[in-house]
Amino acid sequence: MLEGNERVCVQGITGKYGKFHTKKMKDYGTNIVCGVSPNKTVSEVHGVKVYSDMQSAVNETGADTTILFVPAKFVLNATMDAINSGIKKIIIISEHVPQLDSLKIIKKMSEINHNHHNDKITIIGPNCPGIMIPDVIKVGIMPESAFKSGDIAIISRSGTLMYEVAKHLSTRSTGVKIAMGLGGDPIIGTNIAEAMDYVIEKNIRKVAIIGEVGGNDEISGIKKALAMNYNGNIQTFFAGRTAPKGKTMGHAGAIIKGFEETIEHKEQVLNEMGIRTIKKIDDLFIRV
């Protein structure tokens, strides 16, 4: 995850979204050291030098983190370029990435991480809003005005819900330590269990986990954290309470396939584990 001193590359920097968010991230204080684009006619975007390939960009700037704004069909190649150039933190904003491509990316990451335990790659996304540490660094597309610095970690599968929760925690609670938008696709690089590893490592004592219908990532992630003796305050909120079974709800991952993937079942299991399940965002970590 982020430490705050990352040297960030923007892949797809010459596109509409790449340009726009490069400026927003730079203005926030993120150290954007380079961009990469196949567009040979643009050599600079908002004062950031543009390279034609990742290896040159990394060799010349020492970039260690990259954020992807490339079209979905180019995400696989762009991610492999980043991995092969030695980048260790990869945030894929792009949506509609073919699932087979996502599987290839995760397979490559798993192979490397299996063989290099001390030199692991972290991939966030695809189809995610990114990560930010308020007042320190933003590698993503979230509206910074919703995030005030504090002591609560947000782990979310949804982008817009993460912003809404951040605004609530920033105005009516104790603020945000880090916000991790993991992505809404069924196949993503970092799951809730791995995000909780960061929370445990950094000794963050409050966590808001924003889940949705379908899957059991929230339960397995919290179970693993509890097995590692995490005893901080975990609160959960699930979106899609009224979702009809078998219907895709906005996210490709948000599909109820059976009772085990309904919000009612998740909440029942979590309550039995001693985890607070919140029905309304306004009730998350309210000041007492």
PLY file of the C-alpha trace (Angstrom):
ply
format ascii 1.0
element vertex 288
property float x
property float y
property float z
element edge 287
property int vertex1
property int vertex2
end_header
0.00 0.00 0.00
1.08 3.63 0.23
3.69 5.08 2.56
3.44 8.68 1.33
6.83 9.08 -0.37
6.05 7.19 -3.58
7.49 8.28 -6.94
4.49 7.96 -9.24
4.22 7.33 -12.98
0.98 7.93 -14.91
0.37 5.46 -17.74
-2.01 7.00 -20.27
-1.03 10.51 -19.20
-1.83 12.11 -22.57
-5.47 10.96 -22.59
-8.35 13.09 -21.33
-8.59 11.39 -17.91
-4.86 10.93 -17.52
-4.24 14.64 -18.06
-7.07 15.77 -15.79
-6.14 13.52 -12.86
-2.40 14.11 -13.21
-3.05 17.77 -12.47
-5.36 16.94 -9.55
-2.85 14.53 -8.02
0.05 16.94 -8.50
-1.92 19.79 -6.95
-2.60 17.55 -3.95
1.12 17.04 -3.42
1.64 13.62 -5.00
5.14 13.22 -6.42
4.37 12.52 -10.10
7.78 11.89 -11.66
6.86 10.73 -15.17
4.17 9.71 -17.59
4.06 7.04 -20.29
2.14 7.19 -23.55
2.48 5.81 -27.09
1.59 9.34 -28.30
4.94 10.52 -29.71
3.76 14.09 -30.30
3.42 15.01 -26.60
6.61 15.30 -24.54
5.19 16.92 -21.41
1.89 17.11 -19.50
1.49 19.63 -16.64
5.28 19.79 -16.31
5.63 16.00 -16.21
7.95 14.41 -18.79
6.26 11.82 -21.03
8.13 8.66 -22.07
7.18 6.14 -24.74
7.89 3.06 -22.59
7.96 2.13 -18.91
11.55 0.88 -18.77
12.93 4.26 -19.92
10.64 6.10 -17.51
11.70 3.96 -14.54
15.40 4.05 -15.45
15.46 7.85 -15.68
13.10 8.83 -12.84
13.25 5.99 -10.30
9.46 5.62 -10.37
8.24 2.89 -7.99
4.45 3.27 -8.35
2.20 3.58 -11.38
-1.43 4.50 -11.99
-3.16 3.36 -15.19
-5.61 5.47 -17.19
-5.23 3.42 -20.36
-8.16 2.03 -22.40
-9.37 -1.38 -21.16
-7.98 -3.33 -24.12
-4.45 -2.04 -23.41
-4.46 -2.64 -19.65
-2.87 -6.11 -19.86
0.11 -4.91 -21.90
0.52 -1.71 -19.85
0.48 -3.66 -16.57
3.00 -6.23 -17.84
5.25 -3.34 -18.96
5.05 -1.88 -15.47
5.83 -5.22 -13.80
8.72 -5.97 -16.16
10.23 -2.53 -15.52
10.39 -3.22 -11.78
7.37 -1.24 -10.55
6.08 -2.63 -7.24
2.80 -0.72 -6.74
0.25 -0.70 -9.57
-3.15 1.00 -9.40
-5.49 0.22 -12.30
-8.26 2.82 -12.60
-9.49 1.56 -15.99
-12.87 -0.18 -16.09
-14.32 -2.82 -18.44
-11.01 -4.73 -18.44
-11.65 -8.19 -19.96
-11.80 -10.77 -17.17
-9.30 -13.03 -18.93
-6.82 -10.14 -18.99
-7.41 -9.51 -15.27
-6.77 -13.21 -14.58
-3.47 -13.04 -16.49
-2.42 -9.97 -14.50
-3.27 -11.58 -11.14
-1.53 -14.83 -12.18
1.66 -12.92 -13.03
1.51 -11.02 -9.72
0.96 -14.26 -7.77
3.88 -16.01 -9.47
6.26 -13.14 -8.69
5.05 -12.79 -5.10
5.37 -16.54 -4.53
9.01 -16.47 -5.64
10.04 -13.12 -4.14
8.56 -12.89 -0.65
10.56 -9.81 0.31
9.98 -7.95 -2.95
6.26 -8.24 -3.53
4.10 -6.49 -6.12
0.83 -4.89 -5.01
-1.93 -4.39 -7.60
-5.06 -2.38 -6.76
-8.02 -2.69 -9.14
-8.96 -2.81 -11.92
-12.07 -0.59 -11.92
-11.06 1.19 -8.73
-10.80 4.78 -7.44
-7.26 4.28 -6.07
-5.72 4.99 -2.66
-5.08 8.13 -0.67
-3.61 9.20 2.66
-5.37 12.51 3.36
-3.08 15.56 3.40
-0.16 13.37 2.27
-0.68 11.61 -1.07
-3.41 10.75 -3.54
-2.91 8.10 -6.23
-6.41 7.92 -7.63
-9.48 9.84 -8.76
-11.30 10.52 -5.48
-12.58 14.05 -4.68
-10.02 15.24 -2.13
-12.47 17.66 -0.47
-14.36 14.67 1.03
-11.29 13.39 2.89
-9.97 14.97 6.10
-6.98 13.47 7.89
-7.78 11.30 10.91
-7.46 7.79 12.36
-9.98 5.58 10.49
-9.01 3.29 7.59
-11.61 2.86 4.84
-11.53 -0.34 2.77
-14.13 -0.27 0.01
-15.14 -2.17 -3.10
-17.13 0.85 -4.30
-15.69 4.21 -5.33
-18.63 6.57 -4.90
-19.65 4.90 -1.64
-16.11 5.37 -0.38
-16.40 9.12 -1.02
-19.71 9.29 0.82
-18.32 7.38 3.81
-15.17 9.55 3.82
-17.26 12.71 3.90
-19.26 11.37 6.85
-16.14 10.26 8.75
-14.43 13.58 8.00
-17.29 15.77 9.19
-19.02 13.71 11.89
-16.29 11.41 13.19
-12.51 11.38 13.63
-11.37 11.55 9.99
-9.58 9.24 7.58
-6.12 7.68 8.03
-6.09 5.94 4.64
-8.74 5.19 2.03
-8.31 2.08 -0.10
-10.64 1.62 -3.07
-10.08 -2.00 -4.09
-12.31 -2.07 -7.18
-15.71 -3.45 -8.09
-14.77 -6.26 -10.49
-15.03 -9.96 -9.55
-11.28 -10.32 -10.20
-9.12 -7.74 -8.40
-5.49 -7.60 -7.35
-5.80 -6.80 -3.65
-8.62 -8.23 -1.56
-9.95 -7.18 1.85
-7.73 -9.66 3.72
-4.62 -8.15 2.10
-5.83 -4.61 2.79
-6.27 -5.62 6.44
-2.63 -6.78 6.49
-1.66 -3.14 5.89
-4.03 -1.97 8.64
-2.45 -4.43 11.09
1.09 -3.52 10.03
0.41 0.20 10.54
-1.49 -0.44 13.81
-4.60 1.42 12.64
-7.21 0.85 15.35
-10.41 1.75 13.49
-11.57 0.31 10.16
-14.69 0.94 8.11
-15.22 -1.87 5.59
-17.65 -0.97 2.81
-18.96 -4.08 1.10
-21.77 -5.02 -1.22
-23.95 -7.95 -2.21
-22.28 -11.04 -3.65
-19.11 -12.90 -2.76
-17.69 -13.36 0.72
-14.54 -11.22 0.53
-15.59 -9.17 3.57
-16.13 -12.22 5.81
-12.92 -14.01 4.77
-10.91 -10.78 5.10
-12.18 -10.04 8.61
-11.78 -13.69 9.67
-8.12 -13.61 8.64
-7.52 -10.35 10.52
-9.12 -11.73 13.68
-7.03 -14.89 13.35
-3.97 -12.61 13.37
-5.23 -11.22 16.70
-6.36 -7.85 15.32
-8.45 -6.35 18.11
-9.20 -2.90 16.73
-12.70 -1.57 16.05
-14.05 -2.96 12.74
-17.39 -1.63 11.48
-19.03 -2.77 8.25
-21.60 -1.27 5.91
-23.12 -3.17 2.98
-24.65 -1.58 -0.10
-27.43 -3.22 -2.09
-29.75 -4.30 0.72
-32.74 -4.41 -1.64
-30.90 -6.00 -4.56
-32.88 -8.73 -6.34
-31.16 -12.13 -6.48
-29.25 -12.93 -9.69
-29.13 -9.29 -10.81
-25.85 -7.47 -11.49
-25.89 -4.33 -9.37
-23.64 -1.72 -10.96
-20.46 -3.67 -10.29
-19.59 -6.86 -12.11
-18.79 -8.39 -8.73
-22.08 -7.46 -7.09
-24.26 -10.45 -7.91
-26.16 -12.53 -5.34
-25.82 -16.18 -6.28
-27.29 -17.75 -3.15
-28.25 -17.03 0.45
-24.59 -17.13 1.53
-23.93 -14.01 -0.57
-26.86 -11.93 0.69
-26.31 -9.01 3.03
-28.51 -10.67 5.67
-26.26 -13.72 5.77
-23.05 -11.66 5.82
-24.34 -9.52 8.67
-25.47 -12.57 10.62
-22.02 -14.20 10.32
-20.19 -10.97 11.18
-22.43 -10.30 14.20
-21.63 -13.80 15.46
-17.94 -12.89 15.07
-18.51 -9.78 17.21
-18.26 -7.31 14.30
-20.62 -4.33 14.20
-22.73 -4.15 11.06
-24.08 -0.67 10.36
-27.34 -0.16 8.45
-26.85 3.55 7.62
-23.65 5.37 6.65
-24.53 8.15 9.12
-24.10 5.65 11.97
-20.52 4.62 11.09
-18.08 5.60 13.84
-20.36 8.32 15.19
-18.82 10.38 17.96
-20.07 9.41 21.40
0 1
1 2
2 3
3 4
4 5
5 6
6 7
7 8
8 9
9 10
10 11
11 12
12 13
13 14
14 15
15 16
16 17
17 18
18 19
19 20
20 21
21 22
22 23
23 24
24 25
25 26
26 27
27 28
28 29
29 30
30 31
31 32
32 33
33 34
34 35
35 36
36 37
37 38
38 39
39 40
40 41
41 42
42 43
43 44
44 45
45 46
46 47
47 48
48 49
49 50
50 51
51 52
52 53
53 54
54 55
55 56
56 57
57 58
58 59
59 60
60 61
61 62
62 63
63 64
64 65
65 66
66 67
67 68
68 69
69 70
70 71
71 72
72 73
73 74
74 75
75 76
76 77
77 78
78 79
79 80
80 81
81 82
82 83
83 84
84 85
85 86
86 87
87 88
88 89
89 90
90 91
91 92
92 93
93 94
94 95
95 96
96 97
97 98
98 99
99 100
100 101
101 102
102 103
103 104
104 105
105 106
106 107
107 108
108 109
109 110
110 111
111 112
112 113
113 114
114 115
115 116
116 117
117 118
118 119
119 120
120 121
121 122
122 123
123 124
124 125
125 126
126 127
127 128
128 129
129 130
130 131
131 132
132 133
133 134
134 135
135 136
136 137
137 138
138 139
139 140
140 141
141 142
142 143
143 144
144 145
145 146
146 147
147 148
148 149
149 150
150 151
151 152
152 153
153 154
154 155
155 156
156 157
157 158
158 159
159 160
160 161
161 162
162 163
163 164
164 165
165 166
166 167
167 168
168 169
169 170
170 171
171 172
172 173
173 174
174 175
175 176
176 177
177 178
178 179
179 180
180 181
181 182
182 183
183 184
184 185
185 186
186 187
187 188
188 189
189 190
190 191
191 192
192 193
193 194
194 195
195 196
196 197
197 198
198 199
199 200
200 201
201 202
202 203
203 204
204 205
205 206
206 207
207 208
208 209
209 210
210 211
211 212
212 213
213 214
214 215
215 216
216 217
217 218
218 219
219 220
220 221
221 222
222 223
223 224
224 225
225 226
226 227
227 228
228 229
229 230
230 231
231 232
232 233
233 234
234 235
235 236
236 237
237 238
238 239
239 240
240 241
241 242
242 243
243 244
244 245
245 246
246 247
247 248
248 249
249 250
250 251
251 252
252 253
253 254
254 255
255 256
256 257
257 258
258 259
259 260
260 261
261 262
262 263
263 264
264 265
265 266
266 267
267 268
268 269
269 270
270 271
271 272
272 273
273 274
274 275
275 276
276 277
277 278
278 279
279 280
280 281
281 282
282 283
283 284
284 285
285 286
286 287
